[in-house]
Structures are given as C-alpha cells and as structure tokens.
Amino acid sequence: METSMHYPFIYFFYDTNQVLVYRIQALEYITIADVMREGEWQGYELEPSESFTAFHHEQSTPQQGWSFFMGQEELYQLVKNY
C-alpha cells in the first residue's frame, strides 16, 4: 500500500482511485484497535487525471457515507506506517 505523509495526516492509496486520510492524534505507540476505534478517517476519490503523489485532501471534498474493508495484513501496514 502506497503512503504519503502530510503531517498531521497520513494518506493511504487504497484501491485504484481511493485515498484514505488518517489524522494523527498522538505521537505515541498505537495498536490496530486504536486506529479503528479512535481514528479520524476520511475517504476521497482521485480524479482520473490526478496522481496520488500530487493529492492533497484540502483541495478535495470527502466522500459521504463511505466504508472500506481491509484484511489483517493491510491494517498492520497502516499501524506500522503510523
């Protein structure tokens, strides 16, 4: 999973055109449960011509009513990157 840091946010390139944005709330060790239970998440859809490396969520509108599914390995990767 490709990631990008724009402190205090971490961007995760998820699927072909989805970006998950996680707001960092603390600079201490966290677990997968912390990320899922207490995390501030927003989902965005990349425009067809937009690249992940150039994406900044402040210039986009978050998706409403969205959800996502991740396996244990992907969740581990999220926590490891945080």
Backbone as JSON Lines, residues from 0, in Angstrom:
{"i":0,"aa":"M","n":[0.85,-1.17,0.0],"ca":[0.0,0.0,0.0],"c":[0.9,1.24,0.0]}
{"i":1,"aa":"E","n":[0.68,2.09,-0.95],"ca":[1.48,3.31,-1.06],"c":[0.98,4.34,-0.03]}
{"i":2,"aa":"T","n":[1.92,5.04,0.59],"ca":[1.56,6.04,1.6],"c":[2.28,7.35,1.31]}
{"i":3,"aa":"S","n":[1.73,8.4,1.9],"ca":[2.33,9.72,1.79],"c":[2.02,10.47,3.09]}
{"i":4,"aa":"M","n":[2.97,11.24,3.58],"ca":[2.8,11.96,4.84],"c":[2.66,13.46,4.56]}
{"i":5,"aa":"H","n":[1.6,14.04,5.09],"ca":[1.38,15.48,5.07],"c":[0.94,15.83,6.49]}
{"i":6,"aa":"Y","n":[1.91,15.88,7.4],"ca":[1.63,15.99,8.83],"c":[0.64,17.11,9.11]}
{"i":7,"aa":"P","n":[-0.38,16.86,9.9],"ca":[-0.65,15.7,10.75],"c":[-1.51,14.64,10.08]}
{"i":8,"aa":"F","n":[-1.4,14.47,8.79],"ca":[-2.21,13.48,8.08],"c":[-1.31,12.47,7.38]}
{"i":9,"aa":"I","n":[-1.79,11.23,7.32],"ca":[-1.14,10.2,6.52],"c":[-2.14,9.8,5.44]}
{"i":10,"aa":"Y","n":[-1.67,9.75,4.21],"ca":[-2.51,9.34,3.09],"c":[-2.15,7.91,2.72]}
{"i":11,"aa":"F","n":[-3.19,7.1,2.52],"ca":[-3.03,5.71,2.09],"c":[-3.73,5.54,0.77]}
{"i":12,"aa":"F","n":[-2.98,5.13,-0.26],"ca":[-3.55,4.89,-1.57],"c":[-4.18,3.51,-1.54]}
{"i":13,"aa":"Y","n":[-5.5,3.46,-1.55],"ca":[-6.26,2.25,-1.36],"c":[-7.12,2.01,-2.59]}
{"i":14,"aa":"D","n":[-6.94,0.89,-3.21],"ca":[-7.68,0.55,-4.41],"c":[-7.18,1.4,-5.57]}
{"i":15,"aa":"T","n":[-7.88,1.41,-6.66],"ca":[-7.37,2.08,-7.86],"c":[-7.51,3.59,-7.83]}
{"i":16,"aa":"N","n":[-8.5,4.11,-7.11],"ca":[-8.67,5.57,-7.1],"c":[-9.14,6.09,-5.74]}
{"i":17,"aa":"Q","n":[-8.92,5.33,-4.69],"ca":[-9.36,5.74,-3.36],"c":[-8.17,6.14,-2.49]}
{"i":18,"aa":"V","n":[-8.33,7.21,-1.75],"ca":[-7.31,7.66,-0.8],"c":[-7.97,7.73,0.57]}
{"i":19,"aa":"L","n":[-7.37,7.04,1.53],"ca":[-7.82,7.11,2.92],"c":[-6.91,8.11,3.63]}
{"i":20,"aa":"V","n":[-7.5,9.01,4.37],"ca":[-6.74,10.04,5.07],"c":[-6.95,9.85,6.56]}
{"i":21,"aa":"Y","n":[-5.85,9.66,7.28],"ca":[-5.89,9.45,8.73],"c":[-5.22,10.63,9.41]}
{"i":22,"aa":"R","n":[-5.91,11.22,10.38],"ca":[-5.35,12.35,11.13],"c":[-4.61,11.82,12.35]}
{"i":23,"aa":"I","n":[-3.33,12.14,12.45],"ca":[-2.51,11.74,13.58],"c":[-2.94,12.54,14.8]}
{"i":24,"aa":"Q","n":[-3.22,11.84,15.89],"ca":[-3.7,12.49,17.1],"c":[-2.69,12.43,18.23]}
{"i":25,"aa":"A","n":[-1.73,11.54,18.17],"ca":[-0.75,11.4,19.24],"c":[0.55,10.86,18.64]}
{"i":26,"aa":"L","n":[1.63,11.15,19.29],"ca":[2.94,10.69,18.82],"c":[3.46,9.56,19.72]}
{"i":27,"aa":"E","n":[2.58,8.65,20.04],"ca":[2.95,7.52,20.88],"c":[2.54,6.23,20.19]}
{"i":28,"aa":"Y","n":[2.98,5.12,20.76],"ca":[2.67,3.81,20.2],"c":[1.16,3.58,20.18]}
{"i":29,"aa":"I","n":[0.66,3.07,19.05],"ca":[-0.75,2.74,18.94],"c":[-0.9,1.3,18.46]}
{"i":30,"aa":"T","n":[-2.1,0.78,18.6],"ca":[-2.42,-0.56,18.13],"c":[-3.44,-0.47,17.0]}
{"i":31,"aa":"I","n":[-3.72,-1.6,16.38],"ca":[-4.75,-1.65,15.34],"c":[-6.09,-1.23,15.92]}
{"i":32,"aa":"A","n":[-6.37,-1.66,17.13],"ca":[-7.65,-1.3,17.77],"c":[-7.75,0.22,17.93]}
{"i":33,"aa":"D","n":[-6.65,0.88,18.29],"ca":[-6.66,2.34,18.43],"c":[-7.0,3.02,17.1]}
{"i":34,"aa":"V","n":[-6.4,2.54,16.05],"ca":[-6.61,3.13,14.72],"c":[-8.07,2.99,14.3]}
{"i":35,"aa":"M","n":[-8.66,1.83,14.55],"ca":[-10.02,1.59,14.11],"c":[-11.06,2.24,15.03]}
{"i":36,"aa":"R","n":[-10.8,2.25,16.31],"ca":[-11.78,2.74,17.29],"c":[-11.73,4.25,17.45]}
{"i":37,"aa":"E","n":[-10.54,4.82,17.48],"ca":[-10.4,6.24,17.81],"c":[-9.9,7.09,16.66]}
{"i":38,"aa":"G","n":[-9.61,6.5,15.55],"ca":[-9.01,7.25,14.45],"c":[-9.98,8.17,13.75]}
{"i":39,"aa":"E","n":[-9.45,9.26,13.25],"ca":[-10.23,10.17,12.4],"c":[-9.89,9.85,10.96]}
{"i":40,"aa":"W","n":[-10.82,9.26,10.27],"ca":[-10.65,8.84,8.88],"c":[-11.55,9.64,7.95]}
{"i":41,"aa":"Q","n":[-11.06,9.89,6.76],"ca":[-11.87,10.43,5.68],"c":[-11.47,9.7,4.41]}
{"i":42,"aa":"G","n":[-12.41,9.53,3.51],"ca":[-12.15,8.88,2.24],"c":[-12.33,9.85,1.1]}
{"i":43,"aa":"Y","n":[-11.46,9.75,0.12],"ca":[-11.5,10.62,-1.06],"c":[-11.35,9.78,-2.31]}
{"i":44,"aa":"E","n":[-11.91,10.28,-3.38],"ca":[-11.78,9.62,-4.67],"c":[-10.91,10.49,-5.56]}
{"i":45,"aa":"L","n":[-9.86,9.88,-6.13],"ca":[-9.0,10.61,-7.05],"c":[-9.71,10.83,-8.37]}
{"i":46,"aa":"E","n":[-9.5,11.99,-8.94],"ca":[-9.99,12.25,-10.3],"c":[-9.16,11.4,-11.26]}
{"i":47,"aa":"P","n":[-9.69,11.03,-12.42],"ca":[-8.94,10.18,-13.36],"c":[-7.57,10.73,-13.73]}
{"i":48,"aa":"S","n":[-7.43,12.03,-13.81],"ca":[-6.14,12.6,-14.2],"c":[-5.25,12.95,-13.01]}
{"i":49,"aa":"E","n":[-5.73,12.74,-11.8],"ca":[-4.99,13.12,-10.6],"c":[-4.1,11.97,-10.12]}
{"i":50,"aa":"S","n":[-2.86,12.29,-9.76],"ca":[-1.96,11.26,-9.25],"c":[-1.95,11.27,-7.73]}
{"i":51,"aa":"F","n":[-1.7,10.12,-7.15],"ca":[-1.67,10.01,-5.69],"c":[-0.58,10.91,-5.1]}
{"i":52,"aa":"T","n":[0.57,10.97,-5.73],"ca":[1.68,11.75,-5.19],"c":[1.4,13.24,-5.17]}
{"i":53,"aa":"A","n":[0.49,13.72,-5.99],"ca":[0.14,15.14,-6.03],"c":[-1.13,15.46,-5.24]}
{"i":54,"aa":"F","n":[-1.76,14.45,-4.66],"ca":[-3.04,14.62,-3.99],"c":[-2.87,15.34,-2.64]}
{"i":55,"aa":"H","n":[-3.76,16.3,-2.38],"ca":[-3.86,16.98,-1.08],"c":[-5.34,17.07,-0.74]}
{"i":56,"aa":"H","n":[-5.73,16.52,0.39],"ca":[-7.15,16.42,0.71],"c":[-7.82,17.77,0.91]}
{"i":57,"aa":"E","n":[-7.06,18.81,1.26],"ca":[-7.66,20.13,1.45],"c":[-8.28,20.68,0.16]}
{"i":58,"aa":"Q","n":[-7.86,20.15,-0.97],"ca":[-8.35,20.63,-2.26],"c":[-9.46,19.74,-2.82]}
{"i":59,"aa":"S","n":[-9.94,18.79,-2.0],"ca":[-10.98,17.86,-2.44],"c":[-12.1,17.79,-1.42]}
{"i":60,"aa":"T","n":[-13.21,17.23,-1.83],"ca":[-14.36,17.04,-0.95],"c":[-14.39,15.57,-0.52]}
{"i":61,"aa":"P","n":[-14.48,15.31,0.8],"ca":[-14.51,13.92,1.24],"c":[-15.8,13.22,0.81]}
{"i":62,"aa":"Q","n":[-15.71,11.93,0.62],"ca":[-16.87,11.13,0.27],"c":[-17.78,11.02,1.49]}
{"i":63,"aa":"Q","n":[-19.06,11.02,1.25],"ca":[-20.04,10.89,2.32],"c":[-20.6,9.47,2.32]}
{"i":64,"aa":"G","n":[-20.8,8.91,3.51],"ca":[-21.39,7.59,3.62],"c":[-20.52,6.47,3.07]}
{"i":65,"aa":"W","n":[-19.24,6.62,3.15],"ca":[-18.33,5.62,2.59],"c":[-17.9,4.62,3.66]}
{"i":66,"aa":"S","n":[-17.4,3.5,3.2],"ca":[-16.82,2.49,4.08],"c":[-15.72,1.77,3.3]}
{"i":67,"aa":"F","n":[-14.9,1.03,4.03],"ca":[-13.84,0.28,3.37],"c":[-13.59,-1.0,4.14]}
{"i":68,"aa":"F","n":[-13.02,-1.97,3.47],"ca":[-12.69,-3.25,4.08],"c":[-11.21,-3.5,3.89]}
{"i":69,"aa":"M","n":[-10.54,-3.93,4.97],"ca":[-9.12,-4.26,4.89],"c":[-8.86,-5.55,5.62]}
{"i":70,"aa":"G","n":[-7.95,-6.31,5.08],"ca":[-7.51,-7.52,5.75],"c":[-6.53,-7.19,6.86]}
{"i":71,"aa":"Q","n":[-6.21,-8.19,7.66],"ca":[-5.31,-8.0,8.8],"c":[-3.95,-7.47,8.38]}
{"i":72,"aa":"E","n":[-3.39,-7.97,7.29],"ca":[-2.08,-7.5,6.81],"c":[-2.11,-6.02,6.44]}
{"i":73,"aa":"E","n":[-3.17,-5.59,5.77],"ca":[-3.29,-4.18,5.4],"c":[-3.42,-3.3,6.64]}
{"i":74,"aa":"L","n":[-4.2,-3.75,7.62],"ca":[-4.32,-3.0,8.87],"c":[-2.97,-2.9,9.57]}
{"i":75,"aa":"Y","n":[-2.24,-3.98,9.58],"ca":[-0.9,-3.97,10.17],"c":[-0.02,-2.93,9.48]}
{"i":76,"aa":"Q","n":[-0.1,-2.88,8.15],"ca":[0.68,-1.91,7.38],"c":[0.31,-0.47,7.77]}
{"i":77,"aa":"L","n":[-0.98,-0.21,7.98],"ca":[-1.42,1.12,8.39],"c":[-0.79,1.52,9.72]}
{"i":78,"aa":"V","n":[-0.86,0.62,10.68],"ca":[-0.31,0.9,12.01],"c":[1.2,1.05,11.95]}
{"i":79,"aa":"K","n":[1.84,0.21,11.17],"ca":[3.3,0.28,11.04],"c":[3.72,1.62,10.47]}
{"i":80,"aa":"N","n":[3.0,2.13,9.49],"ca":[3.32,3.42,8.88],"c":[3.08,4.58,9.82]}
{"i":81,"aa":"Y","n":[2.1,4.42,10.71],"ca":[1.79,5.48,11.66],"c":[2.89,5.58,12.68]}
